[in-house]
C-alpha cells in the first residue's frame, strides 16, 4: 500500500501552520475559519493518491436521514477513501464522535 509522503517541513504543512498562526493573531479559532486551512492540507494529501477532496459530501443511509460530512476523499470512480468532519477546540469531541459512529467504514487510510 502506498504511504502518504508528508513531513513537517513540507510547504503544505508550513502553509497550514502559518494560516493557523494568522487566525490566532486576530483571535479567531472557530471551526469555519480553521476549516479552510485544513482543507488545503487535506487536498494536498489526497492529490498524492489521485483523490479529490469533495466538500460537503452526502452520505445516504438506509432508514435514516442522510448525513453530510465536511468532505470526502474520492477517486475517479467516486469511491470514498476517507471522510473529514471539522471540529474545533470548543466542540465536545466525545459527543461528536458518538454522533459520527453511525458512518459506514468504507476504507482505511494507512498513514
N, C-alpha and C positions, 0 to 999 in steps of 0.2 A: 504494500500500500504506500502510495506517495505521501510524503510528510510535508507539512507546511514549513516553508523557509521564512522565518520571521525572527528578527533579533532586535533587541532594544536600540541598536544603532541604526536600524533601517529608517529611511526617510519617512515612510508612512507612520511608523511608531513615534518618531520625533514630532511629526505634524500633529498627531493625536494629543501628545502631552502638551504641546505648545497651545493647541486650541483650548484644552482644559485650563491651562495657566491663564490664558486670556479671559476665560469666563470667570475664574476666581478673582482676577483683578477688578472686575466690575461687580463682584458679589452675586454671581449667577450660578446656581447649582441645580436648577430644576431639570427634570427628565427631558423635556423638549429641547433644551439647549444642548446638553451634553450628548444627546442622541445623535446630532449631526456629526460630531467629532468621531464617535464610534462607528457610525455608518460608513464614513470614508475609509476607516481602517478595515472594516469587515469587507467592503467592496474590493480593496486591495488584496486581501487574503483569498477571497473567492476566485479572483482572476487567475491565481496560480493553478487552479484546478479546472479552469474553463467554466466556472459557475458565475451566475449573475445574482447579485443581491436584489431581490424584488421587494420593495417596501410595501407594507400593508397587505401581506399575503393572507388570503382567506383559507380557512380550514373547515371543510364540511364534515359534519359528524352525524352518524345515524341517530335518529330520535332525539336530537338535541339541537340547540341553536348553533349556527355557525360561529366560529371564532375568527378573529383577525389578529394575527401577530404582527409585530412591528416590521418584521422582514423574514425572508426565507432565502437560503442559498439554493439556486435552481440551476439544473443543467439544461442542455439543449433539448432534452426530451421532456421537460417540465417535471423531472424527478427532483424532489427536495432532498437536500443533504444536510440541512440544519435549519433550525428556527431561531429567531432573535426576538427577544422581548426586552425592551429597555426598562431599566429600573434605576432609581437614584437613591441617595442615602436617606431620603425621607420616607421611602416605602417600607412596609412591613414585609421583609423578604420571606419569612415563614408562611405568611398568609398568601403571598403572591405565588410561591412555589406550589402550595396546595391547590390554588385555582388553576394552575397550568398542568397539574398532574394528569388531567384527562387528555392531554395532547397525545396523538399517536407517536410512537417512536418509529421513525422511518429510516434513519441511518445514523451511524456513529461517525463523528469526525475525530480521527486519531491525530491529535496534535501533540 
